[in-house]
Amino acid sequence: MSVKVLYFANLRETLGYSHETLTLPAGIATLGDLRAHLARRGGVWEALGEGRNVRAAINQEMVGADVAVADRDEIAFFPPVTGG
Amino acid sequence: MSEIQRQFDSVAVQEADFDVGAEIAALSAGRADVGAVASFVGLVRADKLSGEGSEVSAMTLEHYPGMTEKSLEAIVTEAYGRWSLLGTRVIHRFGRLVPGDRIVFVGVASSHRGDAFAACEFIMDYLKTRAPFWKKEDTPEGGRWVDAREADDDAASRWD
């Protein structure tokens, strides 16, 4: 399963990436699984760790950690929004 | 044009400024059924930086192209479901802005003021917590991302 992952705002700056394409190892079924997988990279990636205030979207819709990820999904991680 | 298309055409995410008077006028132009137009304009404030004497000199708004438009369209559609509306217009700017610059415009047309006032406030409250925009302020020490405010979550949750 391959997904596109986007990062925004201070998360993008902290991680040093705006996007990447990832081939997911077996066992990653949900958004929460993917986030934990990324956080396990360690170092700056701990910004995605449990307890950090990070929001996420799948295919441009904000969703929770228990939502399933699918092949070719566009997944985004970002801080709470501050527009308006 | 179908009702759905009209709602979606009413959302714009742009770098350019907008003409408040023209936007308000357009909401009732050529029609006799509109009895009320409510509008909101959000501006960049020259806030004092915390613990310092200096003020915010500029800010840069980043957004998530594609999702931004979709989320604003979803908010407008939700407003149409809750109130009796005859037209809406939402414009949100991105890029570099300085104090006094306009950031956001929400305009709502309805037969009566109650629906127009409520829907306008609802759209702003939902936009603050659901539309993927992020503000970064210029400070003498460099850029600083603005933290989300709990008060904004509270304002949005009263419409639940």
gemmi code that builds the backbone of each chain (N, CA, C; Angstrom):
import gemmi

chains = {
    "A": [
        ("MET", (0.852, -1.201, 0.000), (0.000, 0.000, 0.000), (0.886, 1.248, 0.000)),
        ("SER", (0.579, 2.155, -0.915), (1.376, 3.371, -1.049), (0.488, 4.601, -0.826)),
        ("VAL", (0.959, 5.537, -0.027), (0.174, 6.747, 0.254), (1.055, 7.983, 0.095)),
        ("LYS", (0.384, 9.114, -0.164), (1.084, 10.398, -0.195), (0.829, 11.086, 1.141)),
        ("VAL", (1.884, 11.565, 1.781), (1.726, 12.225, 3.078), (2.196, 13.669, 2.963)),
        ("LEU", (1.351, 14.594, 3.433), (1.662, 16.026, 3.403), (1.819, 16.554, 4.827)),
        ("TYR", (2.682, 17.551, 4.991), (2.880, 18.189, 6.302), (2.737, 19.694, 6.125)),
        ("PHE", (2.088, 20.342, 7.101), (1.850, 21.775, 6.985), (2.327, 22.568, 8.207)),
        ("ALA", (2.551, 23.853, 7.959), (2.839, 24.860, 8.989), (4.055, 24.463, 9.832)),
        ("ASN", (3.973, 24.585, 11.157), (5.180, 24.334, 11.958), (5.626, 22.874, 11.900)),
        ("LEU", (4.677, 21.979, 11.606), (5.046, 20.568, 11.459), (5.946, 20.388, 10.227)),
        ("ARG", (5.591, 21.056, 9.135), (6.407, 21.005, 7.911), (7.819, 21.534, 8.201)),
        ("GLU", (7.887, 22.646, 8.956), (9.200, 23.230, 9.254), (10.016, 22.337, 10.180)),
        ("THR", (9.359, 21.765, 11.181), (10.059, 20.902, 12.140), (10.609, 19.654, 11.447)),
        ("LEU", (9.788, 19.052, 10.598), (10.181, 17.795, 9.965), (11.116, 18.006, 8.775)),
        ("GLY", (11.030, 19.206, 8.172), (11.865, 19.475, 7.004), (11.332, 18.863, 5.721)),
        ("TYR", (10.082, 18.434, 5.754), (9.447, 17.878, 4.558), (8.074, 18.507, 4.371)),
        ("SER", (7.692, 18.790, 3.117), (6.322, 19.223, 2.861), (5.480, 18.033, 2.394)),
        ("HIS", (6.128, 17.026, 1.812), (5.376, 15.844, 1.387), (6.330, 14.692, 1.112)),
        ("GLU", (5.795, 13.507, 1.127), (6.567, 12.316, 0.763), (5.591, 11.235, 0.310)),
        ("THR", (6.102, 10.307, -0.478), (5.308, 9.146, -0.863), (5.874, 7.950, -0.118)),
        ("LEU", (4.983, 7.235, 0.546), (5.403, 6.161, 1.449), (4.791, 4.832, 1.032)),
        ("THR", (5.611, 3.792, 1.030), (5.074, 2.441, 0.903), (4.963, 1.892, 2.315)),
        ("LEU", (3.737, 1.572, 2.703), (3.500, 1.205, 4.100), (3.757, -0.281, 4.340)),
        ("PRO", (4.457, -0.582, 5.436), (4.638, -1.988, 5.789), (3.312, -2.606, 6.243)),
        ("ALA", (3.248, -3.911, 6.210), (2.033, -4.604, 6.658), (1.748, -4.231, 8.112)),
        ("GLY", (0.475, -4.220, 8.462), (0.121, -3.946, 9.856), (-0.302, -2.508, 10.101)),
        ("ILE", (-0.185, -1.660, 9.088), (-0.650, -0.279, 9.255), (-2.017, -0.157, 8.606)),
        ("ALA", (-3.030, -0.084, 9.457), (-4.407, -0.113, 8.958), (-5.090, 1.234, 9.097)),
        ("THR", (-4.735, 1.992, 10.137), (-5.450, 3.238, 10.414), (-4.498, 4.432, 10.398)),
        ("LEU", (-5.144, 5.611, 10.418), (-4.397, 6.862, 10.491), (-3.506, 6.883, 11.742)),
        ("GLY", (-4.042, 6.389, 12.854), (-3.272, 6.344, 14.093), (-2.050, 5.443, 13.966)),
        ("ASP", (-2.211, 4.323, 13.273), (-1.080, 3.418, 13.022), (0.009, 4.139, 12.223)),
        ("LEU", (-0.427, 4.855, 11.194), (0.535, 5.564, 10.337), (1.282, 6.627, 11.138)),
        ("ARG", (0.547, 7.373, 11.963), (1.166, 8.421, 12.760), (2.215, 7.825, 13.711)),
        ("ALA", (1.865, 6.708, 14.356), (2.805, 6.054, 15.268), (4.027, 5.536, 14.504)),
        ("HIS", (3.782, 5.010, 13.320), (4.859, 4.514, 12.458), (5.850, 5.642, 12.138)),
        ("LEU", (5.314, 6.825, 11.801), (6.170, 7.974, 11.468), (6.918, 8.469, 12.702)),
        ("ALA", (6.227, 8.505, 13.842), (6.859, 8.980, 15.080), (8.025, 8.086, 15.483)),
        ("ARG", (7.951, 6.809, 15.143), (9.024, 5.863, 15.489), (10.312, 6.129, 14.713)),
        ("ARG", (10.271, 7.031, 13.722), (11.515, 7.425, 13.053), (12.459, 8.137, 14.039)),
        ("GLY", (11.857, 8.655, 15.119), (12.660, 9.298, 16.165), (13.101, 10.704, 15.781)),
        ("GLY", (13.842, 11.357, 16.670), (14.329, 12.724, 16.426), (13.161, 13.679, 16.224)),
        ("VAL", (13.244, 14.487, 15.169), (12.195, 15.490, 14.924), (10.827, 14.845, 14.723)),
        ("TRP", (10.822, 13.581, 14.304), (9.545, 12.909, 14.016), (8.728, 12.635, 15.277)),
        ("GLU", (9.360, 12.791, 16.434), (8.596, 12.656, 17.678), (7.543, 13.757, 17.797)),
        ("ALA", (7.630, 14.776, 16.943), (6.589, 15.816, 16.892), (5.230, 15.207, 16.529)),
        ("LEU", (5.237, 14.012, 15.957), (3.980, 13.330, 15.623), (3.578, 12.330, 16.705)),
        ("GLY", (4.341, 12.297, 17.794), (4.120, 11.297, 18.839), (2.811, 11.489, 19.585)),
        ("GLU", (2.474, 10.483, 20.348), (1.250, 10.500, 21.149), (1.291, 11.702, 22.093)),
        ("GLY", (0.160, 12.344, 22.274), (0.116, 13.475, 23.189), (0.443, 14.802, 22.529)),
        ("ARG", (1.062, 14.778, 21.343), (1.303, 16.031, 20.624), (0.010, 16.457, 19.945)),
        ("ASN", (-0.208, 17.781, 19.905), (-1.453, 18.310, 19.354), (-1.368, 18.378, 17.832)),
        ("VAL", (-1.674, 17.257, 17.198), (-1.587, 17.149, 15.744), (-2.953, 16.744, 15.200)),
        ("ARG", (-3.377, 17.420, 14.126), (-4.622, 17.043, 13.445), (-4.261, 16.355, 12.135)),
        ("ALA", (-5.233, 15.662, 11.561), (-4.943, 14.949, 10.324), (-6.158, 14.921, 9.408)),
        ("ALA", (-5.866, 14.749, 8.119), (-6.924, 14.623, 7.121), (-6.586, 13.469, 6.194)),
        ("ILE", (-7.622, 12.765, 5.745), (-7.464, 11.771, 4.686), (-8.268, 12.271, 3.488)),
        ("ASN", (-7.595, 12.342, 2.350), (-8.223, 12.842, 1.126), (-8.961, 14.159, 1.385)),
        ("GLN", (-8.264, 15.044, 2.098), (-8.698, 16.429, 2.329), (-9.927, 16.553, 3.220)),
        ("GLU", (-10.175, 15.553, 4.062), (-11.239, 15.652, 5.051), (-10.674, 15.343, 6.419)),
        ("MET", (-10.913, 16.243, 7.387), (-10.368, 16.040, 8.725), (-11.025, 14.822, 9.370)),
        ("VAL", (-10.198, 13.895, 9.853), (-10.728, 12.657, 10.430), (-9.928, 12.272, 11.669)),
        ("GLY", (-10.460, 11.298, 12.402), (-9.828, 10.836, 13.631), (-8.859, 9.692, 13.388)),
        ("ALA", (-8.154, 9.314, 14.459), (-7.061, 8.338, 14.371), (-7.527, 6.941, 13.999)),
        ("ASP", (-8.808, 6.640, 14.244), (-9.278, 5.274, 14.014), (-9.755, 5.029, 12.583)),
        ("VAL", (-9.657, 6.037, 11.732), (-10.126, 5.881, 10.346), (-9.088, 5.101, 9.528)),
        ("ALA", (-9.563, 4.187, 8.686), (-8.687, 3.321, 7.903), (-8.006, 4.097, 6.777)),
        ("VAL", (-6.756, 3.746, 6.516), (-6.058, 4.317, 5.362), (-6.102, 3.288, 4.223)),
        ("ALA", (-6.131, 3.811, 2.990), (-6.230, 2.931, 1.819), (-5.145, 3.310, 0.813)),
        ("ASP", (-4.872, 2.370, -0.085), (-3.867, 2.598, -1.120), (-4.174, 3.902, -1.871)),
        ("ARG", (-3.145, 4.685, -2.126), (-3.231, 5.948, -2.885), (-3.926, 7.081, -2.144)),
        ("ASP", (-4.204, 6.920, -0.873), (-4.786, 8.020, -0.098), (-3.820, 9.201, -0.038)),
        ("GLU", (-4.421, 10.412, 0.043), (-3.642, 11.613, 0.354), (-3.881, 11.916, 1.831)),
        ("ILE", (-2.809, 11.806, 2.612), (-2.937, 11.967, 4.058), (-2.141, 13.197, 4.476)),
        ("ALA", (-2.721, 14.017, 5.339), (-2.027, 15.232, 5.772), (-1.993, 15.312, 7.291)),
        ("PHE", (-0.860, 15.754, 7.820), (-0.712, 16.031, 9.253), (-0.424, 17.518, 9.425)),
        ("PHE", (-1.066, 18.130, 10.414), (-0.882, 19.572, 10.625), (-1.287, 19.972, 12.038)),
        ("PRO", (-0.843, 21.147, 12.497), (-1.261, 21.624, 13.823), (-2.705, 22.129, 13.779)),
        ("PRO", (-3.331, 22.349, 14.935), (-4.672, 22.946, 14.956), (-4.692, 24.222, 14.113)),
        ("VAL", (-5.789, 24.441, 13.402), (-5.833, 25.533, 12.427), (-6.010, 26.888, 13.114)),
        ("THR", (-5.515, 27.945, 12.451), (-5.557, 29.297, 13.043), (-5.945, 30.351, 12.009)),
        ("GLY", (-6.892, 30.012, 11.121), (-7.310, 30.992, 10.113), (-8.349, 31.969, 10.643)),
        ("GLY", (-8.943, 32.713, 9.730), (-10.020, 33.643, 10.058), (-9.537, 34.965, 10.596)),
    ],
    "B": [
        ("MET", (-28.468, 27.910, -12.905), (-27.454, 27.339, -12.010), (-28.148, 26.692, -10.803)),
        ("SER", (-27.751, 25.482, -10.470), (-28.392, 24.797, -9.345), (-27.979, 25.448, -8.020)),
        ("GLU", (-28.760, 25.131, -7.001), (-28.470, 25.684, -5.672), (-27.071, 25.254, -5.213)),
        ("ILE", (-26.758, 23.977, -5.447), (-25.458, 23.450, -5.021), (-24.319, 24.190, -5.714)),
        ("GLN", (-24.445, 24.381, -7.030), (-23.393, 25.098, -7.752), (-23.226, 26.515, -7.234)),
        ("ARG", (-24.343, 27.158, -6.920), (-24.247, 28.537, -6.456), (-23.492, 28.604, -5.138)),
        ("GLN", (-23.728, 27.622, -4.258), (-23.006, 27.603, -2.986), (-21.513, 27.465, -3.216)),
        ("PHE", (-21.135, 26.557, -4.133), (-19.716, 26.274, -4.317), (-18.998, 27.407, -5.031)),
        ("ASP", (-19.709, 28.099, -5.931), (-19.088, 29.234, -6.599), (-18.852, 30.378, -5.628)),
        ("SER", (-19.475, 30.312, -4.466), (-19.434, 31.460, -3.560), (-18.188, 31.470, -2.688)),
        ("VAL", (-17.317, 30.448, -2.799), (-16.119, 30.358, -1.965), (-14.886, 30.739, -2.781)),
        ("ALA", (-14.027, 31.587, -2.206), (-12.775, 31.945, -2.883), (-11.629, 31.959, -1.883)),
        ("VAL", (-10.506, 31.364, -2.273), (-9.278, 31.404, -1.479), (-8.245, 32.066, -2.372)),
        ("GLN", (-7.760, 33.234, -1.966), (-6.964, 34.050, -2.887), (-5.946, 34.906, -2.154)),
        ("GLU", (-4.908, 35.341, -2.889), (-3.920, 36.261, -2.302), (-4.443, 37.689, -2.359)),
        ("ALA", (-5.230, 37.973, -3.380), (-5.660, 39.347, -3.632), (-6.644, 39.851, -2.575)),
        ("ASP", (-6.653, 41.166, -2.385), (-7.643, 41.820, -1.522), (-9.016, 41.746, -2.210)),
        ("PHE", (-10.055, 42.154, -1.451), (-11.399, 42.147, -2.018), (-12.091, 43.458, -1.675)),
        ("ASP", (-13.158, 43.764, -2.421), (-13.914, 45.000, -2.243), (-15.165, 44.676, -1.424)),
        ("VAL", (-15.165, 45.077, -0.156), (-16.252, 44.724, 0.763), (-17.596, 45.222, 0.241)),
        ("GLY", (-17.636, 46.472, -0.208), (-18.897, 47.047, -0.691), (-19.445, 46.289, -1.885)),
        ("ALA", (-18.534, 45.937, -2.808), (-18.961, 45.220, -4.009), (-19.469, 43.826, -3.654)),
        ("GLU", (-18.802, 43.179, -2.693), (-19.225, 41.828, -2.296), (-20.604, 41.860, -1.636)),
        ("ILE", (-20.812, 42.853, -0.774), (-22.112, 42.961, -0.103), (-23.213, 43.270, -1.127)),
        ("ALA", (-22.911, 44.196, -2.031), (-23.906, 44.580, -3.043), (-24.278, 43.387, -3.926)),
        ("ALA", (-23.284, 42.552, -4.248), (-23.519, 41.422, -5.159), (-24.486, 40.404, -4.560)),
        ("LEU", (-24.553, 40.352, -3.231), (-25.408, 39.354, -2.577), (-26.903, 39.625, -2.783)),
        ("SER", (-27.240, 40.851, -3.114), (-28.659, 41.144, -3.347), (-28.921, 41.736, -4.725)),
        ("ALA", (-27.867, 41.832, -5.541), (-28.007, 42.488, -6.851), (-29.007, 41.743, -7.732)),
        ("GLY", (-29.923, 42.466, -8.324), (-30.845, 41.906, -9.302), (-31.905, 41.003, -8.731)),
        ("ARG", (-32.112, 41.032, -7.418), (-33.160, 40.177, -6.863), (-33.973, 40.941, -5.817)),
        ("ALA", (-35.231, 40.583, -5.702), (-36.134, 41.313, -4.811), (-36.546, 40.473, -3.613)),
        ("ASP", (-36.009, 39.243, -3.513), (-36.415, 38.367, -2.403), (-35.513, 38.513, -1.184)),
        ("VAL", (-34.366, 39.177, -1.332), (-33.429, 39.332, -0.208), (-33.891, 40.484, 0.685)),
        ("GLY", (-34.111, 40.179, 1.947), (-34.513, 41.224, 2.888), (-33.419, 41.572, 3.870)),
        ("ALA", (-32.339, 40.773, 3.894), (-31.277, 40.999, 4.872), (-29.951, 40.479, 4.338)),
        ("VAL", (-28.913, 41.282, 4.515), (-27.556, 40.836, 4.211), (-26.711, 41.118, 5.447)),
        ("ALA", (-26.139, 40.063, 6.026), (-25.207, 40.227, 7.162), (-23.811, 39.906, 6.669)),
        ("SER", (-22.824, 40.651, 7.192), (-21.454, 40.390, 6.741), (-20.469, 40.524, 7.884)),
        ("PHE", (-19.323, 39.879, 7.708), (-18.229, 39.963, 8.674), (-16.936, 40.147, 7.900)),
        ("VAL", (-16.073, 41.042, 8.414), (-14.739, 41.221, 7.828), (-13.711, 41.022, 8.928)),
        ("GLY", (-12.778, 40.106, 8.732), (-11.678, 39.890, 9.674), (-10.430, 40.594, 9.178)),
        ("LEU", (-9.732, 41.279, 10.114), (-8.557, 42.094, 9.763), (-7.334, 41.662, 10.564)),
        ("VAL", (-6.168, 41.954, 10.029), (-4.922, 41.714, 10.770), (-4.792, 42.800, 11.839)),
        ("ARG", (-4.649, 42.373, 13.105), (-4.489, 43.279, 14.239), (-3.005, 43.449, 14.558)),
        ("ALA", (-2.627, 44.672, 14.964), (-1.244, 44.909, 15.398), (-1.132, 44.563, 16.863)),
        ("ASP", (-1.242, 43.276, 17.196), (-1.150, 42.842, 18.589), (0.246, 43.065, 19.134)),
        ("LYS", (0.282, 43.343, 20.436), (1.575, 43.359, 21.131), (2.057, 41.918, 21.227)),
        ("LEU", (3.336, 41.713, 20.984), (3.916, 40.399, 21.197), (4.020, 40.177, 22.696)),
        ("SER", (3.744, 38.959, 23.135), (3.686, 38.709, 24.579), (5.035, 39.003, 25.245)),
        ("GLY", (4.996, 39.772, 26.308), (6.188, 40.075, 27.095), (7.172, 41.013, 26.422)),
        ("GLU", (6.766, 41.635, 25.329), (7.674, 42.524, 24.627), (6.962, 43.815, 24.299)),
        ("GLY", (7.745, 44.830, 23.946), (7.153, 46.113, 23.600), (6.735, 46.182, 22.143)),
        ("SER", (7.269, 45.281, 21.328), (7.038, 45.392, 19.892), (5.688, 44.796, 19.486)),
        ("GLU", (5.258, 45.157, 18.303), (3.976, 44.682, 17.800), (4.202, 43.802, 16.577)),
        ("VAL", (3.171, 43.023, 16.252), (3.225, 42.208, 15.041), (3.330, 43.144, 13.835)),
        ("SER", (4.365, 42.944, 13.019), (4.562, 43.844, 11.879), (3.978, 43.266, 10.592)),
        ("ALA", (3.834, 41.939, 10.560), (3.255, 41.283, 9.392), (2.961, 39.836, 9.752)),
        ("MET", (2.160, 39.187, 8.941), (1.967, 37.750, 9.126), (1.813, 37.084, 7.760)),
        ("THR", (2.106, 35.796, 7.754), (1.946, 35.030, 6.525), (0.958, 33.910, 6.786)),
        ("LEU", (-0.035, 33.818, 5.923), (-1.051, 32.777, 6.047), (-0.764, 31.653, 5.068)),
        ("GLU", (-0.604, 30.453, 5.618), (-0.410, 29.256, 4.794), (-1.729, 28.492, 4.773)),
        ("HIS", (-1.985, 27.762, 3.686), (-3.190, 26.928, 3.673), (-2.922, 25.635, 2.926)),
        ("TYR", (-3.906, 24.780, 2.900), (-3.799, 23.461, 2.271), (-4.650, 23.497, 1.014)),
        ("PRO", (-4.046, 23.855, -0.126), (-4.827, 24.023, -1.358), (-5.645, 22.767, -1.649)),
        ("GLY", (-6.868, 22.967, -2.017), (-7.753, 21.828, -2.274), (-8.625, 21.555, -1.067)),
        ("MET", (-7.993, 21.215, 0.042), (-8.782, 20.962, 1.249), (-9.424, 22.249, 1.764)),
        ("THR", (-8.719, 23.359, 1.609), (-9.267, 24.635, 2.085), (-10.610, 24.918, 1.426)),
        ("GLU", (-10.631, 24.826, 0.098), (-11.863, 25.106, -0.625), (-12.954, 24.097, -0.236)),
        ("LYS", (-12.569, 22.809, -0.159), (-13.557, 21.778, 0.187), (-14.149, 22.009, 1.568)),
        ("SER", (-13.305, 22.405, 2.535), (-13.815, 22.594, 3.893), (-14.743, 23.810, 3.966)),
        ("LEU", (-14.396, 24.886, 3.238), (-15.266, 26.072, 3.236), (-16.607, 25.745, 2.562)),
        ("GLU", (-16.541, 24.968, 1.472), (-17.780, 24.572, 0.796), (-18.653, 23.718, 1.722)),
        ("ALA", (-18.015, 22.832, 2.500), (-18.770, 21.988, 3.429), (-19.436, 22.839, 4.516)),
        ("ILE", (-18.738, 23.872, 4.982), (-19.288, 24.750, 6.018), (-20.481, 25.529, 5.473)),
        ("VAL", (-20.355, 26.030, 4.238), (-21.445, 26.776, 3.610), (-22.652, 25.855, 3.394)),
        ("THR", (-22.388, 24.640, 2.934), (-23.480, 23.679, 2.726), (-24.201, 23.388, 4.029)),
        ("GLU", (-23.423, 23.253, 5.105), (-24.000, 23.033, 6.442), (-24.893, 24.218, 6.842)),
        ("ALA", (-24.438, 25.429, 6.537), (-25.226, 26.627, 6.871), (-26.550, 26.643, 6.102)),
        ("TYR", (-26.500, 26.246, 4.817), (-27.736, 26.179, 4.025), (-28.720, 25.172, 4.622)),
        ("GLY", (-28.183, 24.113, 5.252), (-29.046, 23.115, 5.857), (-29.696, 23.588, 7.141)),
        ("ARG", (-29.048, 24.542, 7.808), (-29.540, 24.974, 9.121), (-30.453, 26.195, 9.062)),
        ("TRP", (-30.223, 27.065, 8.061), (-31.006, 28.290, 7.970), (-31.554, 28.477, 6.570)),
        ("SER", (-32.517, 29.379, 6.449), (-33.099, 29.679, 5.146), (-32.276, 30.802, 4.515)),
        ("LEU", (-31.391, 30.420, 3.575), (-30.455, 31.390, 3.005), (-30.699, 31.571, 1.510)),
        ("LEU", (-30.422, 32.779, 1.037), (-30.607, 33.078, -0.382), (-29.285, 33.271, -1.108)),
        ("GLY", (-28.202, 33.396, -0.374), (-26.892, 33.552, -1.010), (-25.812, 33.658, 0.048)),
        ("THR", (-24.608, 33.216, -0.293), (-23.473, 33.357, 0.635), (-22.229, 33.708, -0.164)),
        ("ARG", (-21.273, 34.322, 0.507), (-19.979, 34.599, -0.111), (-18.920, 34.478, 0.988)),
        ("VAL", (-17.916, 33.638, 0.755), (-16.797, 33.493, 1.691), (-15.512, 33.717, 0.911)),
        ("ILE", (-14.699, 34.677, 1.359), (-13.394, 34.924, 0.741), (-12.347, 34.861, 1.848)),
        ("HIS", (-11.321, 34.056, 1.665), (-10.238, 34.006, 2.651), (-8.922, 34.203, 1.926)),
        ("ARG", (-8.105, 35.137, 2.414), (-6.822, 35.416, 1.769), (-5.714, 34.548, 2.356)),
        ("PHE", (-4.642, 34.374, 1.591), (-3.432, 33.744, 2.105), (-2.233, 34.579, 1.647)),
        ("GLY", (-1.044, 34.189, 2.105), (0.148, 34.962, 1.758), (0.486, 35.974, 2.843)),
        ("ARG", (1.276, 36.999, 2.483), (1.772, 37.944, 3.472), (0.793, 39.109, 3.643)),
        ("LEU", (0.439, 39.404, 4.900), (-0.506, 40.472, 5.214), (0.046, 41.329, 6.349)),
        ("VAL", (-0.302, 42.603, 6.346), (0.164, 43.516, 7.388), (-1.044, 44.052, 8.169)),
        ("PRO", (-0.797, 44.585, 9.394), (-1.911, 45.107, 10.199), (-2.797, 46.063, 9.396)),
        ("GLY", (-4.101, 45.867, 9.547), (-5.065, 46.656, 8.794), (-5.550, 45.954, 7.545)),
        ("ASP", (-4.787, 44.980, 7.064), (-5.216, 44.237, 5.871), (-6.428, 43.378, 6.194)),
        ("ARG", (-7.293, 43.217, 5.208), (-8.418, 42.296, 5.345), (-7.918, 40.863, 5.167)),
        ("ILE", (-8.417, 39.935, 6.020), (-8.074, 38.516, 5.902), (-9.240, 37.734, 5.324)),
        ("VAL", (-10.428, 37.989, 5.870), (-11.563, 37.128, 5.548), (-12.846, 37.953, 5.413)),
        ("PHE", (-13.699, 37.510, 4.500), (-15.030, 38.106, 4.332), (-16.066, 36.990, 4.340)),
        ("VAL", (-17.116, 37.178, 5.122), (-18.272, 36.286, 5.070), (-19.508, 37.153, 4.876)),
        ("GLY", (-20.278, 36.869, 3.841), (-21.519, 37.592, 3.597), (-22.650, 36.600, 3.410)),
        ("VAL", (-23.798, 36.899, 4.009), (-24.940, 35.989, 3.946), (-26.199, 36.785, 3.620)),
        ("ALA", (-26.942, 36.324, 2.622), (-28.212, 36.957, 2.256), (-29.357, 36.035, 2.623)),
        ("SER", (-30.427, 36.648, 3.165), (-31.598, 35.877, 3.557), (-32.831, 36.765, 3.460)),
        ("SER", (-33.996, 36.170, 3.705), (-35.216, 36.976, 3.680), (-35.291, 37.875, 4.905)),
        ("HIS", (-34.810, 37.326, 6.056), (-34.937, 38.052, 7.315), (-33.607, 38.054, 8.059)),
        ("ARG", (-33.424, 39.036, 8.946), (-32.119, 39.236, 9.557), (-31.673, 38.090, 10.467)),
        ("GLY", (-32.627, 37.406, 11.102), (-32.254, 36.358, 12.058), (-31.393, 35.283, 11.414)),
        ("ASP", (-31.836, 34.780, 10.281), (-31.081, 33.738, 9.584), (-29.739, 34.277, 9.087)),
        ("ALA", (-29.731, 35.504, 8.602), (-28.497, 36.076, 8.055), (-27.452, 36.262, 9.155)),
        ("PHE", (-27.871, 36.844, 10.290), (-26.933, 37.035, 11.423), (-26.383, 35.691, 11.900)),
        ("ALA", (-27.279, 34.738, 12.143), (-26.863, 33.456, 12.723), (-25.926, 32.707, 11.779)),
        ("ALA", (-26.291, 32.650, 10.497), (-25.481, 31.891, 9.539), (-24.102, 32.525, 9.363)),
        ("CYS", (-24.044, 33.848, 9.399), (-22.771, 34.543, 9.238), (-21.839, 34.189, 10.407)),
        ("GLU", (-22.386, 34.203, 11.606), (-21.575, 33.887, 12.788), (-21.160, 32.407, 12.786)),
        ("PHE", (-22.102, 31.559, 12.403), (-21.816, 30.118, 12.320), (-20.675, 29.840, 11.341)),
        ("ILE", (-20.743, 30.440, 10.160), (-19.708, 30.194, 9.144), (-18.344, 30.633, 9.675)),
        ("MET", (-18.276, 31.793, 10.332), (-16.992, 32.246, 10.892), (-16.496, 31.305, 11.986)),
        ("ASP", (-17.391, 30.898, 12.885), (-16.982, 30.018, 13.992), (-16.462, 28.681, 13.469)),
        ("TYR", (-17.125, 28.127, 12.483), (-16.676, 26.844, 11.925), (-15.387, 27.012, 11.126)),
        ("LEU", (-15.301, 28.122, 10.396), (-14.087, 28.394, 9.612), (-12.853, 28.437, 10.528)),
        ("LYS", (-13.011, 29.054, 11.690), (-11.881, 29.206, 12.621), (-11.326, 27.873, 13.102)),
        ("THR", (-12.157, 26.847, 13.161), (-11.701, 25.567, 13.717), (-11.596, 24.457, 12.674)),
        ("ARG", (-12.109, 24.670, 11.456), (-12.152, 23.581, 10.479), (-11.439, 23.854, 9.165)),
        ("ALA", (-11.245, 25.121, 8.819), (-10.594, 25.403, 7.533), (-9.073, 25.408, 7.742)),
        ("PRO", (-8.331, 24.671, 6.899), (-6.891, 24.507, 7.125), (-6.049, 25.715, 6.713)),
        ("PHE", (-6.084, 26.722, 7.573), (-5.208, 27.900, 7.452), (-4.327, 27.962, 8.693)),
        ("TRP", (-3.112, 28.461, 8.516), (-2.206, 28.652, 9.657), (-1.518, 30.000, 9.520)),
        ("LYS", (-1.485, 30.749, 10.651), (-0.872, 32.085, 10.665), (0.526, 32.025, 11.271)),
        ("LYS", (1.451, 32.675, 10.612), (2.800, 32.819, 11.150), (3.113, 34.310, 11.245)),
        ("GLU", (3.389, 34.768, 12.475), (3.652, 36.192, 12.686), (5.136, 36.503, 12.515)),
        ("ASP", (5.411, 37.670, 11.931), (6.785, 38.185, 11.891), (7.076, 38.849, 13.233)),
        ("THR", (8.191, 38.490, 13.859), (8.610, 39.161, 15.096), (10.069, 39.556, 14.917)),
        ("PRO", (10.584, 40.423, 15.786), (12.001, 40.814, 15.666), (12.932, 39.596, 15.751)),
        ("GLU", (12.475, 38.509, 16.382), (13.308, 37.311, 16.515), (13.053, 36.302, 15.387)),
        ("GLY", (12.212, 36.663, 14.451), (11.908, 35.744, 13.345), (10.449, 35.344, 13.363)),
        ("GLY", (10.097, 34.375, 12.522), (8.695, 33.965, 12.399), (8.232, 33.170, 13.603)),
        ("ARG", (6.959, 33.314, 13.943), (6.395, 32.549, 15.066), (4.979, 32.108, 14.716)),
        ("TRP", (4.748, 30.781, 14.758), (3.415, 30.262, 14.436), (2.427, 30.605, 15.540)),
        ("VAL", (1.256, 31.047, 15.143), (0.205, 31.411, 16.100), (-0.423, 30.130, 16.659)),
        ("ASP", (-0.604, 30.085, 17.968), (-1.245, 28.934, 18.609), (-2.760, 29.005, 18.431)),
        ("ALA", (-3.372, 27.840, 18.281), (-4.833, 27.781, 18.232), (-5.392, 28.188, 19.597)),
        ("ARG", (-6.563, 28.827, 19.592), (-7.175, 29.307, 20.835), (-8.339, 28.405, 21.235)),
        ("GLU", (-8.368, 28.089, 22.529), (-9.458, 27.254, 23.042), (-10.806, 27.952, 22.877)),
        ("ALA", (-10.779, 29.285, 22.968), (-12.023, 30.050, 22.835), (-12.664, 29.824, 21.466)),
        ("ASP", (-11.836, 29.558, 20.451), (-12.381, 29.295, 19.120), (-13.105, 27.954, 19.082)),
        ("ASP", (-12.554, 26.954, 19.781), (-13.231, 25.654, 19.862), (-14.559, 25.798, 20.586)),
        ("ASP", (-14.550, 26.601, 21.671), (-15.790, 26.831, 22.430), (-16.843, 27.513, 21.551)),
        ("ALA", (-16.390, 28.498, 20.766), (-17.329, 29.235, 19.908), (-17.944, 28.304, 18.869)),
        ("ALA", (-17.140, 27.388, 18.331), (-17.662, 26.473, 17.315), (-18.590, 25.425, 17.931)),
        ("SER", (-18.272, 24.986, 19.155), (-19.030, 23.875, 19.743), (-20.429, 24.301, 20.184)),
        ("ARG", (-20.668, 25.611, 20.329), (-22.034, 26.011, 20.742), (-23.038, 25.793, 19.624)),
        ("TRP", (-22.562, 25.511, 18.399), (-23.495, 25.225, 17.284), (-23.772, 23.736, 17.151)),
        ("ASP", (-23.138, 22.903, 17.985), (-23.302, 21.435, 17.874), (-24.741, 21.024, 18.134)),
    ],
}
model = gemmi.Model(1)
for chain_id, residues in chains.items():
    chain = gemmi.Chain(chain_id)
    for i, (resn, *xyz) in enumerate(residues, 1):
        res = gemmi.Residue()
        res.name, res.seqid = resn, gemmi.SeqId(i, " ")
        for name, pos in zip(("N", "CA", "C"), xyz):
            atom = gemmi.Atom()
            atom.name, atom.element = name, gemmi.Element(name[0])
            atom.pos, atom.b_iso = gemmi.Position(*pos), 0.0
            res.add_atom(atom)
        chain.add_residue(res)
    model.add_chain(chain)
structure = gemmi.Structure()
structure.add_model(model)
structure.setup_entities()
